[in-house]
Amino acid sequence: MATGKKSTGGKSSGGKSPAWQRKEGKSPSGGLNAKGRASYNAANPGKPGLKAPQPEGGSRRDSFCARMGGMKKKLTSAKTANDPNSRINKALRAWNC
């Protein structure tokens, strides 16, 4: 039997989805902006926090570029892979991949 409560489906109490899932939490240059990262970190307290891109280099950058480069090759259409404004290409540019 129903208890009268409705599941919010991961949405905040205001009825809107978290900022990291909406346009206001996404950066026009790809990825999440500071508000989106803060929203994700608040919604997922048990996980390690999201960090900003590391374009200057390092092991995080190397790992990200290898992983996303493979996703671009295997999981996107030719149209998306060649579109400079696709989210995957924006993210790769932000990380200097």
C-alpha distances in whole Angstrom, upper triangle without the diagonal:
4,6,9,11,13,14,18,19,22,23,25,24,26,24,27,27,30,33,34,32,34,37,38,38,40,43,46,48,45,42,41,42,42,39,37,38,37,34,33,35,32,29,30,32,32,34,38,38,40,43,46,48,51,53,56,55,54,52,49,50,52,48,47,49,49,45,45,48,47,44,46,48,45,42,43,45,49,48,46,48,51,50,51,48,45,43,44,48,48,46,49,52,50,51,54,53
4,6,8,9,11,15,16,19,20,22,20,22,21,24,24,26,30,31,29,31,34,35,35,37,40,42,45,42,39,38,39,39,36,34,35,34,31,31,32,30,26,28,29,30,32,36,36,37,41,43,45,48,51,54,53,52,50,47,48,50,46,45,47,47,44,43,46,45,42,44,46,44,40,42,43,47,46,44,46,49,47,49,46,43,41,42,46,45,44,47,49,47,48,52,51
4,6,8,11,14,16,19,19,20,18,21,20,23,23,26,29,30,29,30,34,34,34,36,40,42,44,42,39,37,38,38,35,33,34,33,30,29,30,28,25,26,28,28,31,34,35,36,40,42,44,47,50,53,53,51,49,46,48,50,46,44,47,48,44,44,47,46,43,45,47,45,42,43,45,48,47,45,47,50,48,49,46,43,41,42,46,45,44,47,49,47,48,51,51
4,7,10,13,15,18,18,18,16,18,17,20,22,24,27,29,27,28,32,32,32,35,38,40,43,40,38,36,37,37,33,32,33,32,28,29,30,27,24,26,28,29,31,35,34,36,39,41,43,47,49,52,52,51,50,46,48,50,46,44,47,48,44,43,47,46,43,44,47,45,41,42,44,47,46,44,46,49,47,48,44,42,40,41,45,44,43,46,48,46,47,51,50
4,7,9,12,14,14,15,13,15,14,17,18,20,24,25,24,25,29,29,29,31,35,37,39,37,34,32,33,33,30,28,30,28,25,25,26,23,21,23,24,25,27,31,31,32,35,37,40,43,46,49,48,48,46,42,44,46,43,41,44,44,41,40,43,43,39,41,44,42,38,39,41,45,44,41,43,46,44,45,41,39,37,38,42,41,39,42,45,43,43,47,47
4,6,9,11,11,13,11,13,12,15,15,18,21,23,21,22,26,26,26,28,32,34,36,34,31,29,31,31,28,26,27,26,23,23,24,22,19,21,23,24,26,29,29,30,33,35,37,41,43,46,46,45,44,40,41,43,40,38,41,42,38,37,40,40,36,38,41,39,35,36,38,41,40,37,40,43,40,41,38,36,33,35,38,37,36,39,41,40,41,44,44
4,5,8,9,11,11,13,11,13,13,15,19,20,18,20,23,24,23,26,29,32,34,31,28,26,28,28,25,23,24,23,20,19,21,19,16,18,20,21,22,26,26,26,30,32,34,37,40,43,43,42,40,37,38,40,37,35,37,38,34,34,37,36,33,35,37,35,32,33,35,38,37,35,37,40,38,38,35,33,30,32,35,34,33,36,38,37,37,41,40
4,6,5,7,8,10,8,9,9,12,15,16,15,16,20,20,20,22,26,28,30,28,25,23,25,25,21,20,21,20,17,16,19,16,13,16,18,20,21,24,23,24,27,29,31,34,37,40,40,39,38,34,35,38,35,32,35,36,32,31,35,34,31,33,36,34,30,31,33,36,35,32,35,37,35,36,32,30,27,29,33,31,30,33,35,33,34,38,38
4,6,9,10,12,10,10,9,11,15,15,13,15,19,20,19,21,24,27,29,26,23,21,23,24,21,19,20,20,16,15,18,16,12,14,17,18,19,22,22,22,25,27,29,32,35,38,38,37,35,32,33,35,32,29,32,33,29,28,32,31,28,29,32,30,27,28,30,33,32,29,32,34,32,33,30,27,25,26,30,29,28,31,33,31,32,36,35
4,7,9,11,10,10,7,8,12,12,11,13,17,18,16,18,22,24,26,23,21,19,20,20,18,15,16,16,12,12,14,12,9,11,14,15,16,19,18,18,22,24,26,29,32,35,35,34,32,29,30,32,29,27,30,31,27,26,30,30,26,28,31,30,26,27,30,33,32,29,31,33,31,32,29,26,23,25,28,27,25,28,31,29,29,33,33
4,7,8,6,6,5,6,10,11,10,11,15,15,15,17,21,23,25,23,20,18,19,19,16,14,16,15,12,12,14,12,9,12,15,17,18,20,19,19,22,24,26,30,32,35,35,35,34,30,31,34,31,28,31,32,29,28,31,31,28,29,33,31,28,28,30,34,32,29,31,34,31,31,28,26,23,25,28,27,26,29,31,29,30,33,33
4,5,6,6,6,6,10,12,12,12,16,15,14,18,21,24,26,24,21,18,19,18,15,14,16,14,10,12,14,11,9,12,14,17,18,20,19,19,22,24,27,30,32,35,36,36,35,31,32,35,32,30,32,34,31,30,33,34,30,32,35,34,31,31,33,36,35,32,34,36,33,33,30,28,25,27,30,28,27,30,32,29,31,34,35
4,5,8,9,10,13,15,15,16,19,18,18,21,24,27,29,27,25,22,22,21,18,17,19,17,14,15,17,14,12,15,17,20,21,24,22,23,26,27,30,33,36,39,39,39,38,35,36,38,36,33,36,38,35,33,37,37,34,35,39,38,34,34,37,40,38,35,37,39,37,36,33,31,29,31,34,32,30,34,35,33,34,38,38
4,6,8,10,12,15,14,14,17,16,16,19,23,25,28,26,24,21,21,21,17,17,19,17,14,16,18,15,14,18,19,22,23,25,23,24,26,27,30,33,36,39,40,40,39,35,36,39,37,34,36,38,35,34,37,38,34,35,39,38,34,34,36,39,37,34,36,38,35,35,32,30,28,30,33,31,30,34,35,32,34,37,38
4,7,9,12,15,13,13,16,16,16,19,23,25,27,26,24,21,22,22,18,17,20,19,15,16,19,16,14,18,20,23,24,26,24,24,27,28,30,34,36,39,40,40,39,35,36,38,36,33,36,37,34,32,36,36,33,33,37,36,32,32,34,36,35,32,34,36,34,34,30,29,26,29,32,30,29,33,34,32,34,37,37
4,6,8,11,10,9,12,12,13,15,19,21,24,22,20,18,18,19,15,14,17,16,12,14,17,15,13,16,19,22,22,24,22,21,24,24,27,30,32,36,36,37,36,32,33,35,33,30,32,34,31,29,33,33,30,30,34,33,29,29,31,33,31,29,31,33,30,30,26,25,23,25,28,26,25,29,30,28,30,33,34
4,7,8,6,7,11,11,11,13,17,19,21,19,17,15,16,17,13,11,14,14,10,11,14,13,11,14,17,19,19,21,19,18,21,22,24,27,29,33,33,33,33,29,29,32,30,27,29,31,28,26,29,30,26,27,30,30,26,26,28,31,29,26,28,30,28,28,24,22,20,22,25,23,22,26,27,25,27,30,31
4,6,6,7,10,10,8,11,15,17,20,17,15,12,13,13,10,8,10,10,6,7,11,9,8,11,14,17,16,18,15,15,17,18,21,24,26,30,30,30,30,26,27,29,27,24,27,29,26,24,28,28,25,26,30,29,26,26,28,31,29,26,28,30,27,27,24,22,19,21,24,22,20,24,25,23,25,28,29
4,5,5,7,6,5,8,11,14,16,15,12,9,10,10,7,5,9,9,6,8,11,10,10,13,15,18,17,18,15,14,16,16,19,22,24,27,28,29,28,25,25,28,26,23,25,28,25,23,26,28,25,25,29,29,26,25,27,30,28,24,26,28,25,24,21,20,17,19,22,19,18,22,23,20,22,26,26
4,6,8,8,5,6,10,13,15,12,9,7,8,9,7,4,7,8,6,6,9,10,9,11,14,17,15,16,13,11,13,13,16,19,21,24,25,26,25,21,21,24,23,19,22,24,21,19,23,24,21,22,25,25,22,22,24,27,25,22,23,25,23,22,19,17,14,16,19,16,15,19,20,18,19,23,23
4,7,8,7,8,11,14,16,13,11,9,11,13,11,8,10,12,9,9,12,13,11,13,16,19,17,18,16,14,16,17,18,22,23,27,27,28,27,23,23,26,24,21,23,25,22,20,23,24,20,21,25,24,21,20,23,25,24,20,22,24,22,22,18,16,14,16,19,17,16,20,21,19,21,24,24
4,6,6,7,10,12,15,13,12,10,11,13,11,8,12,13,10,11,15,15,14,16,19,22,20,21,19,17,18,18,19,23,24,28,29,30,30,26,25,28,27,23,25,27,24,22,25,26,23,23,26,26,23,22,24,26,24,21,23,25,22,21,18,16,14,17,19,17,17,21,21,20,22,25,26
4,5,5,8,9,12,11,11,9,10,13,11,9,13,14,12,13,17,17,17,19,22,24,23,23,20,18,19,17,19,22,23,27,28,29,29,26,25,28,27,23,24,27,24,22,24,26,23,22,26,26,23,21,23,25,22,19,22,23,19,19,15,14,12,16,18,15,15,19,19,18,21,23,24
4,6,8,10,13,12,12,9,8,10,8,7,11,12,11,13,16,16,16,18,21,24,22,22,19,17,18,17,18,22,23,26,28,29,30,26,25,28,27,24,25,28,26,23,26,28,25,25,29,29,26,25,26,28,26,23,25,26,22,21,18,17,15,18,20,17,17,21,21,18,21,24,25
4,7,10,12,11,9,6,6,7,5,4,8,9,8,9,12,13,13,15,18,20,19,19,15,13,14,13,15,19,20,24,25,26,26,22,22,25,24,21,23,25,23,21,24,26,23,23,27,27,24,23,25,27,25,22,23,25,22,21,17,17,14,16,18,15,15,18,19,16,18,22,23
4,6,9,7,6,4,5,9,8,6,9,11,11,11,14,16,16,17,20,22,20,19,16,13,14,12,13,17,18,22,23,24,24,21,20,23,22,18,20,23,21,18,21,23,20,20,23,24,21,20,22,24,22,18,20,21,18,17,14,13,10,13,15,12,11,15,15,13,16,19,20
4,5,5,6,5,5,9,9,8,10,13,13,14,16,18,19,20,22,24,22,21,18,14,14,11,12,15,16,19,21,23,23,20,19,22,22,18,19,22,21,18,20,23,20,19,23,24,22,21,23,24,22,18,19,20,17,15,12,12,10,12,13,10,10,13,13,11,14,16,18
4,5,8,9,9,12,13,12,14,17,17,17,20,22,22,23,26,28,25,24,21,18,17,14,14,17,17,20,22,24,25,22,20,23,23,20,20,23,22,19,20,23,21,19,23,24,22,20,21,22,20,17,18,18,15,12,9,11,9,12,12,9,10,13,12,11,14,16,18
4,7,9,9,13,14,13,15,18,18,18,20,23,23,24,26,28,25,24,21,17,16,13,12,15,14,17,19,21,22,20,17,20,20,17,17,20,19,16,18,21,19,17,21,23,21,19,20,21,19,16,16,16,13,11,8,10,8,10,9,6,7,10,9,7,11,13,14
4,7,9,12,14,12,13,16,16,16,18,21,21,21,24,25,22,21,18,15,14,11,10,14,13,17,18,20,21,17,16,18,18,14,14,18,16,13,15,18,16,14,18,20,18,16,18,19,17,14,14,15,13,11,9,8,5,8,8,5,5,9,8,7,10,12,13
4,7,10,11,9,9,13,13,12,14,17,17,17,20,21,18,17,15,11,11,9,9,12,13,17,18,19,19,16,14,17,16,13,14,17,15,12,15,17,15,15,19,20,18,17,19,21,20,16,16,18,16,14,12,11,7,9,10,8,6,10,10,8,10,13,14
4,7,8,5,6,9,10,9,12,14,14,15,17,19,17,16,13,9,10,8,10,13,15,18,19,20,20,17,16,19,18,15,17,20,18,16,19,21,18,18,22,23,21,20,23,24,23,19,20,22,19,17,15,14,11,12,14,11,9,13,14,11,13,16,17
4,6,5,6,9,10,11,12,14,15,17,18,21,18,17,14,11,10,8,10,14,15,18,20,21,22,18,18,21,21,18,19,22,21,19,22,24,22,22,25,27,24,23,26,27,26,22,23,24,21,19,17,16,13,15,16,13,12,15,15,12,14,17,19
4,5,5,6,9,10,11,12,14,15,16,19,17,16,12,10,9,8,11,14,16,19,21,21,22,19,19,22,22,19,21,24,23,21,24,26,25,25,28,29,27,27,29,31,29,26,26,28,25,23,20,20,17,19,20,16,15,18,18,14,16,19,21
4,6,5,6,9,10,11,12,14,16,19,17,17,13,11,12,11,15,18,20,22,24,25,25,22,22,25,24,22,24,27,25,23,26,28,26,26,30,30,28,27,30,32,30,26,27,29,26,24,21,21,18,20,21,18,17,20,21,17,19,22,24
4,5,5,6,9,10,11,12,14,17,15,15,12,10,11,11,13,17,19,22,23,24,24,20,20,23,22,19,21,24,22,20,23,25,22,23,27,27,24,24,27,29,27,23,25,26,24,22,19,18,15,17,19,16,15,18,19,16,18,21,22
4,5,5,6,9,10,11,12,14,12,11,8,6,7,8,11,15,17,20,21,21,21,17,18,21,20,17,20,22,20,19,22,24,22,23,26,27,24,25,27,29,28,25,25,27,25,23,21,20,16,17,19,17,14,18,19,15,16,20,21
4,6,5,6,9,10,11,14,13,12,8,8,10,11,14,17,20,22,23,23,23,20,21,24,23,20,23,26,24,23,26,28,25,27,30,30,28,28,31,33,32,28,29,31,29,27,24,23,20,21,23,20,18,21,22,19,20,23,25
4,5,5,6,9,10,14,13,13,10,10,12,14,17,20,23,25,26,26,26,22,23,26,24,22,24,27,24,23,26,28,25,26,30,30,27,27,30,32,31,27,28,31,28,27,24,23,19,21,23,21,19,22,23,20,21,25,26
4,5,5,6,9,11,10,10,8,8,11,13,15,18,21,24,24,24,23,19,20,23,21,19,22,24,21,20,24,25,22,24,27,27,24,25,28,30,29,26,27,29,27,26,23,22,18,19,22,20,17,20,22,19,20,24,24
4,6,5,6,9,8,8,5,7,10,12,15,18,21,24,24,23,22,19,20,23,21,19,23,24,22,22,25,26,24,26,29,29,27,27,31,33,32,29,29,32,30,29,26,24,21,21,24,22,19,22,24,21,21,24,25
4,6,6,9,10,11,9,10,13,16,19,22,25,27,27,27,26,22,24,27,25,23,26,28,25,25,29,29,27,29,32,32,29,30,33,36,35,31,32,34,32,31,29,27,23,24,27,25,22,25,27,24,24,28,29
4,6,9,10,12,10,11,15,17,20,23,26,29,29,28,27,23,25,27,25,23,26,27,25,24,28,28,26,27,31,30,27,28,31,34,33,29,31,33,31,31,28,26,22,23,26,25,22,25,27,24,25,28,29
4,6,6,8,8,10,14,16,19,22,25,27,27,26,24,21,23,25,22,21,24,25,22,22,26,26,24,26,29,28,26,27,31,33,33,29,30,33,31,31,28,26,22,23,26,25,22,24,27,24,24,27,28
4,6,8,8,11,14,17,20,22,26,28,27,26,24,21,24,26,24,22,26,27,24,25,29,29,27,29,32,31,29,31,34,37,36,33,33,36,35,34,31,29,26,26,29,27,24,27,29,26,25,29,29
4,7,9,12,15,19,21,23,26,28,27,25,23,21,23,25,22,22,25,26,23,24,28,28,26,29,31,30,29,30,34,37,37,33,33,36,35,35,33,30,27,26,29,28,25,27,29,27,26,29,29
4,6,9,12,16,18,19,23,25,24,22,20,17,20,21,19,18,22,22,20,21,24,24,23,25,28,27,26,27,31,33,34,30,30,33,32,31,30,27,23,23,26,25,21,23,26,23,22,26,26
4,7,9,13,15,16,20,21,21,19,17,14,17,19,17,16,20,21,19,20,23,24,23,25,28,27,26,28,31,33,34,30,30,32,32,30,29,27,23,22,25,24,20,22,24,21,20,23,23
4,6,10,13,14,18,20,20,18,17,14,16,19,17,16,19,21,19,19,23,24,22,24,27,27,26,27,30,33,32,29,28,31,30,28,26,25,21,21,23,21,18,20,22,19,18,22,22
4,7,9,12,15,17,17,16,16,12,14,17,15,13,16,18,16,16,20,21,20,21,24,25,23,24,27,29,29,25,25,27,26,24,23,21,17,17,19,18,14,17,18,15,14,18,19
4,7,8,12,14,14,14,14,10,12,15,14,12,15,18,16,16,19,21,20,21,25,25,24,25,28,29,29,25,25,27,26,24,22,21,17,17,19,17,13,15,16,13,12,16,17
4,7,9,12,13,13,14,11,11,15,14,12,14,17,17,16,18,21,20,20,24,25,24,24,27,28,27,24,23,25,23,21,20,19,16,16,16,14,11,13,13,10,10,13,15
4,6,9,10,11,12,9,8,11,12,9,11,14,14,13,15,18,17,18,21,23,22,22,25,25,25,22,20,22,21,18,18,17,14,13,14,12,9,10,10,7,6,9,11
4,6,6,7,9,7,6,10,11,9,11,14,15,14,16,19,19,19,22,24,24,24,27,27,27,24,22,24,23,20,20,20,17,16,16,14,11,11,11,8,6,9,11
4,5,8,11,9,7,10,12,10,10,14,15,14,15,18,19,18,21,23,23,23,26,26,26,22,21,22,21,18,19,19,16,15,14,13,10,9,9,7,4,5,8
4,7,10,10,8,10,13,13,12,15,17,17,18,21,22,21,24,26,26,26,29,29,29,26,24,25,24,21,22,22,20,19,18,16,14,13,12,10,8,8,10
4,7,8,6,7,10,11,10,13,15,15,16,19,20,20,22,24,25,25,28,28,29,26,23,25,25,22,23,23,21,19,18,17,15,13,13,12,8,8,10
4,6,5,6,9,10,11,13,14,16,16,19,20,21,23,25,25,26,29,30,31,27,25,27,27,25,26,25,22,20,20,19,16,15,16,14,11,12,12
4,5,5,6,9,10,11,12,14,15,17,18,20,21,23,24,25,28,29,30,27,25,27,27,25,26,25,22,20,20,20,17,15,17,16,12,13,13
4,6,5,6,9,10,11,12,14,16,17,18,20,21,22,23,26,27,28,25,23,25,25,23,24,22,19,17,18,17,14,13,15,13,10,12,12
4,5,5,6,9,10,10,12,14,15,16,18,20,20,21,24,25,25,22,20,22,22,20,21,20,17,15,15,15,11,10,12,10,7,8,8
4,6,5,6,9,10,10,12,14,15,17,18,20,21,24,24,25,23,20,22,23,21,22,21,19,16,16,17,14,11,13,13,9,10,8
4,6,5,6,9,10,11,12,14,16,17,18,19,23,23,25,22,20,22,23,22,23,21,18,15,16,17,14,12,15,14,11,12,10
4,6,5,6,8,10,10,12,14,15,16,17,20,21,22,19,17,19,20,19,19,17,14,12,13,13,10,9,12,11,8,10,9
4,5,5,6,8,10,10,12,14,15,15,19,19,20,17,15,17,18,16,18,16,14,11,11,12,9,7,10,11,7,8,6
4,6,5,6,9,10,11,12,14,15,18,19,21,18,15,18,20,19,20,18,16,13,13,15,13,10,13,14,11,12,9
4,6,5,6,9,10,11,11,13,17,18,20,17,15,18,19,19,19,17,15,11,13,15,12,10,14,15,12,14,11
4,5,5,6,9,10,10,11,14,15,17,13,12,15,15,15,16,13,11,8,9,11,9,7,11,12,10,12,9
4,5,5,6,9,10,11,13,14,16,13,10,13,15,14,16,14,13,9,9,12,10,8,11,13,11,12,8
4,5,5,6,8,10,13,14,16,14,11,15,16,17,18,16,15,11,12,15,13,11,15,17,15,15,12
4,5,5,5,7,11,12,14,12,10,14,15,16,16,13,12,9,11,14,12,11,15,16,15,16,13
4,6,6,5,8,9,11,9,6,10,11,12,13,10,10,7,8,12,11,10,13,15,14,15,12
4,6,7,9,9,12,10,8,11,13,15,16,14,14,11,11,15,14,12,15,18,17,17,14
4,6,8,10,13,12,10,13,15,17,18,15,15,12,14,17,16,15,18,20,19,20,17
4,7,10,12,10,9,13,14,16,17,13,13,11,13,16,15,15,18,20,19,20,17
4,7,8,6,6,10,11,13,14,10,11,9,11,14,14,14,16,19,19,19,17
4,5,5,6,9,10,13,14,11,13,11,12,16,17,16,18,21,21,22,19
4,6,5,6,8,12,13,11,14,12,12,16,17,16,18,21,21,21,19
4,6,5,6,10,11,9,12,12,12,14,17,16,17,20,21,21,19
4,5,5,8,9,6,9,8,8,11,13,13,15,17,18,19,17
4,6,8,10,8,10,8,7,11,12,11,13,16,16,16,14
4,6,9,8,11,10,8,11,14,13,13,16,18,17,15
4,5,6,9,9,7,10,13,12,12,15,17,17,16
4,6,9,9,6,7,10,10,9,12,14,14,14
4,6,8,7,6,10,11,10,12,15,15,15
4,6,5,6,9,10,11,12,15,15,15
4,6,5,6,9,10,10,12,14,14
4,5,5,6,9,10,11,12,11
4,5,5,6,9,10,10,9
4,5,5,6,9,10,10
4,5,5,6,9,9
4,5,5,6,5
4,5,5,6
4,6,8
4,6
4
